[in-house]
């Protein structure tokens, strides 16, 4: 791991050996019939058909630029070079990027244009290229990285996902992404189905995070900047709908007690949560998170033995 950090991002060695171009071909094959994500909806995206995710043949982006609101190891001084993709393999009722993820606001770009954006972010001094919600555009991302590597891209790549990801697809990314940033959203599959239309989310999320950990391991920093490894996010929901204790126990017991975990407290009612106002199970989503609910999740993380990224104490 240390050698990889010193020699630069791992995709550069794949590029030099020709393996990166072979990964382009293998991931491209996933587009028809589409089986990029666990839904395996089977549309022919090569002919322009649109999947459940909203993705067709061309990558679709809503915005890009240096971002200073990400985790400190990604932001550094010059920001994380974020590229926000439109559409999503999930349907989270409370998504704070609802217009992007579900109304699919954005612009189709070619893979060559996506490569140009990566190089522009590198020129602007960003510490990494951060692909936000890339799951449904994995083949296009891999092709764009190959083009950008030809033209001098040399920054670490971040896979920033809601974690409805196929292990089959993730294995094709081994050696391409140095940093994975998955959400660990839910412990309960019934809640995941109701709130995100994500059947078997718990099993799929756990298998995906374990595969990511196998590929990159615990987070490695170089003068405070992430170079390689896993950063896990968990959004605490009102009424403990996320099952925070169980999610955090999974991370500690099966991933690593040295995992870097960001327990997030920024839940607010948005998106489609009003649809659940009359549902006794989910009406609680129509209020903000309470301080004691967040502190309960932080305490559960500490009891499980997690410590990296975890707040030190109550405010």
C-alpha positions in Angstrom: 0.0 0.0 0.0 2.8 2.4 0.9 4.6 1.8 -2.4 1.4 2.6 -4.3 1.1 5.9 -2.5 4.6 6.8 -3.3 4.5 5.8 -7.0 1.2 7.6 -7.7 -2.4 6.4 -8.3 -2.7 2.7 -9.2 -4.5 3.3 -12.5 -1.3 4.6 -14.0 0.4 1.3 -13.8 -2.7 -0.4 -15.3 -2.5 2.2 -18.1 1.1 1.6 -18.8 0.6 -2.2 -19.0 -2.5 -2.0 -21.3 -4.7 -3.5 -18.6 -6.7 -0.3 -18.2 -7.8 -0.5 -21.9 -8.8 -4.1 -21.3 -11.0 -3.0 -18.4 -12.6 -0.4 -20.7 -13.7 -3.3 -22.9 -14.9 -5.5 -20.1 -16.9 -2.8 -18.3 -18.4 -1.6 -21.7 -19.8 -5.1 -22.2 -22.0 -4.5 -19.0 -24.1 -1.9 -20.8 -26.0 -4.4 -23.0 -27.9 -6.0 -21.6 -27.3 -3.6 -18.7 -26.0 -5.3 -15.6 -23.9 -2.5 -14.2 -25.7 -2.3 -10.9 -27.5 -5.0 -8.8 -30.8 -4.2 -10.5 -29.6 -5.8 -13.7 -32.5 -4.1 -15.6 -31.3 -5.5 -18.9 -31.9 -2.5 -21.2 -29.7 -2.0 -24.2 -27.8 1.2 -23.2 -25.5 0.9 -26.2 -28.5 1.7 -28.4 -29.5 4.6 -26.2 -32.2 2.9 -24.0 -32.5 4.4 -20.6 -32.2 2.3 -17.4 -34.0 2.6 -14.1 -31.1 4.8 -13.1 -31.7 7.3 -15.8 -28.5 6.5 -17.5 -28.2 5.8 -21.3 -25.0 5.6 -23.4 -23.5 9.0 -22.6 -22.4 10.0 -19.1 -24.7 12.8 -17.8 -23.3 15.3 -15.3 -25.0 18.1 -13.4 -21.9 20.1 -12.3 -18.2 19.9 -11.5 -15.6 21.9 -9.7 -13.4 22.1 -6.5 -15.6 21.1 -3.5 -14.7 22.2 0.0 -17.6 20.4 1.8 -16.3 16.9 1.7 -14.3 15.1 4.4 -11.1 16.9 5.4 -8.7 14.2 4.0 -10.2 14.8 0.6 -10.5 18.6 0.7 -7.0 19.7 1.9 -6.2 23.3 0.8 -7.4 23.2 -2.9 -10.5 21.1 -2.6 -11.8 17.8 -3.9 -12.4 17.8 -7.7 -16.0 16.7 -7.7 -18.0 15.6 -10.8 -21.7 15.2 -10.0 -23.5 12.6 -12.1 -27.2 12.9 -12.9 -29.5 10.0 -12.1 -29.0 7.2 -9.5 -29.5 3.5 -9.0 -31.4 4.4 -5.8 -34.6 6.4 -5.1 -33.9 7.9 -1.7 -37.0 9.7 -0.6 -35.0 12.2 1.5 -32.2 12.8 -1.1 -30.7 16.3 -0.7 -29.7 16.2 -4.4 -33.2 15.2 -5.5 -33.2 17.4 -8.7 -30.0 15.7 -9.8 -30.6 12.1 -8.7 -34.3 11.7 -9.5 -35.4 14.5 -11.8 -32.1 13.9 -13.6 -31.1 17.5 -14.1 -27.8 17.6 -16.1 -26.1 17.5 -19.5 -24.9 14.6 -21.6 -21.2 14.7 -22.3 -18.9 12.5 -24.3 -16.2 10.4 -22.6 -13.6 12.6 -24.1 -15.3 15.7 -22.6 -15.5 13.9 -19.2 -11.7 13.3 -19.5 -11.2 17.0 -20.3 -13.1 17.9 -17.1 -10.8 15.7 -15.0 -7.7 17.3 -16.5 -9.2 20.8 -15.9 -9.8 19.9 -12.2 -6.2 18.7 -12.0 -5.0 22.0 -13.5 -7.0 23.9 -10.9 -5.0 22.2 -8.1 -7.6 19.8 -6.8 -6.2 16.9 -4.6 -8.3 14.2 -6.3 -11.0 13.5 -8.8 -14.2 12.7 -6.9 -16.9 10.9 -8.9 -20.2 11.5 -7.1 -22.8 8.8 -7.7 -20.8 7.0 -10.4 -22.4 3.5 -10.1 -24.6 3.7 -13.2 -21.8 5.2 -15.3 -18.9 2.9 -14.4 -18.1 1.9 -18.0 -18.1 5.5 -19.2 -15.9 6.6 -16.2 -13.4 3.8 -16.9 -13.2 4.8 -20.6 -12.8 8.5 -19.6 -10.0 7.7 -17.1 -8.2 5.8 -19.8 -8.4 8.8 -22.1 -7.3 11.3 -19.4 -4.4 9.0 -18.3 -3.2 9.3 -21.9 -3.2 13.0 -21.5 -1.4 13.3 -18.2 -4.0 12.7 -15.4 -2.2 11.7 -12.2 -4.5 12.4 -9.3 -6.1 9.8 -7.1 -9.7 8.8 -8.0 -12.5 8.7 -5.5 -15.6 6.5 -6.0 -18.3 8.3 -4.0 -21.3 6.0 -3.9 -24.7 5.3 -2.2 -23.4 1.7 -2.3 -26.0 -0.1 -4.3 -23.1 -1.6 -6.2 -22.5 -4.9 -7.8 -19.4 -6.8 -6.6 -19.0 -8.1 -10.2 -18.6 -4.5 -11.4 -16.5 -3.4 -8.4 -14.0 -6.2 -9.2 -13.4 -4.6 -12.6 -12.4 -1.4 -10.8 -9.7 -3.1 -8.7 -6.5 -1.0 -9.3 -8.4 1.9 -10.9 -9.8 3.6 -7.8 -7.4 4.3 -4.9 -10.1 5.8 -2.6 -13.6 4.4 -2.1 -16.2 6.5 -0.2 -19.4 4.4 0.2 -22.5 5.2 2.2 -23.6 2.6 4.7 -27.3 3.7 4.7 -29.5 1.1 6.3 -29.4 -2.0 8.4 -33.0 -3.0 7.7 -34.0 -4.2 4.2 -37.7 -3.3 4.7 -36.7 0.3 5.5 -34.3 0.4 2.5 -37.0 -0.9 0.2 -39.6 1.7 1.4 -37.3 4.7 1.5 -34.8 4.0 -1.4 -36.5 1.3 -3.5 -33.4 -0.8 -2.8 -34.2 -4.5 -2.4 -31.6 -6.5 -0.4 -29.8 -3.3 0.4 -28.1 -4.5 3.6 -26.6 -7.6 1.9 -25.5 -5.7 -1.2 -24.0 -2.8 0.8 -22.1 -5.1 3.1 -20.7 -7.2 0.2 -19.7 -4.0 -1.7 -17.9 -2.4 1.3 -16.0 -5.6 2.0 -14.9 -5.8 -1.6 -13.8 -2.1 -1.4 -11.9 -2.8 1.8 -10.2 -5.8 0.1 -9.0 -3.6 -2.7 -7.7 -0.5 -0.9 -7.7 -1.2 2.9 -7.9 1.4 5.6 -7.4 5.0 4.8 -3.8 6.1 4.2 -2.9 9.8 4.5 0.0 11.8 3.2 0.4 15.0 5.2 -3.2 14.9 6.0 -4.4 14.2 2.4 -6.1 10.9 1.5 -4.0 8.9 -0.9 -5.6 5.4 -0.7 -8.2 3.6 1.3 -11.8 3.5 2.5 -13.9 6.4 3.9 -17.3 5.2 5.0 -20.3 7.6 5.5 -23.3 6.9 7.6 -26.3 9.4 7.8 -28.2 9.1 11.0 -31.9 9.2 10.4 -34.7 10.4 12.9 -36.1 7.5 14.9 -33.1 5.4 14.2 -34.6 4.4 10.9 -31.1 3.8 9.6 -30.3 1.2 12.3 -27.1 3.0 13.1 -26.0 0.7 15.9 -26.1 -2.4 13.6 -24.5 -0.6 10.7 -21.6 0.6 12.8 -21.2 -2.8 14.4 -20.8 -4.3 10.9 -18.1 -1.8 10.1 -16.2 -2.5 13.3 -16.6 -6.3 13.3 -16.3 -7.2 9.6 -14.6 -4.3 7.9 -12.0 -2.8 10.3 -11.9 -1.0 13.6 -9.4 1.3 12.0 -12.0 2.3 9.3 -12.4 6.0 8.8 -16.1 6.7 9.4 -18.0 9.9 9.0 -21.2 9.8 11.1 -23.3 12.5 9.5 -25.9 14.7 11.3 -27.2 16.8 8.5 -30.5 15.0 7.8 -33.3 17.4 7.0 -36.8 16.8 5.5 -36.6 17.2 1.7 -37.3 15.3 -1.5 -40.4 13.1 -1.1 -40.5 12.7 2.6 -43.9 14.4 2.7 -45.3 11.3 1.0 -44.7 9.5 4.3 -46.4 12.0 6.6 -49.3 9.7 7.4 -47.3 6.5 7.6 -46.7 5.7 11.3 -43.4 4.0 10.5 -41.9 6.9 8.6 -43.7 10.1 9.7 -40.7 10.8 11.9 -38.8 11.8 8.7 -40.8 15.0 8.6 -38.6 16.5 11.3 -34.9 17.2 11.7 -32.6 14.9 13.5 -32.3 15.5 17.3 -29.0 16.0 19.0 -29.5 13.0 21.3 -30.2 10.8 18.3 -26.9 11.7 16.7 -25.0 11.3 20.0 -26.5 7.9 20.4 -25.0 6.8 17.1 -21.6 8.3 18.0 -21.7 6.4 21.3 -22.5 3.2 19.4 -19.5 3.7 17.2 -17.2 4.3 20.1 -18.6 1.2 21.9 -17.9 -0.8 18.8 -14.3 0.3 18.8 -14.4 2.7 15.9 -12.2 5.8 16.3 -11.1 7.3 13.0 -13.3 10.2 12.0 -15.5 9.7 15.1 -16.2 12.9 17.2 -14.3 12.8 20.4 -17.2 13.8 22.7 -20.5 15.5 23.1 -20.8 19.2 22.1 
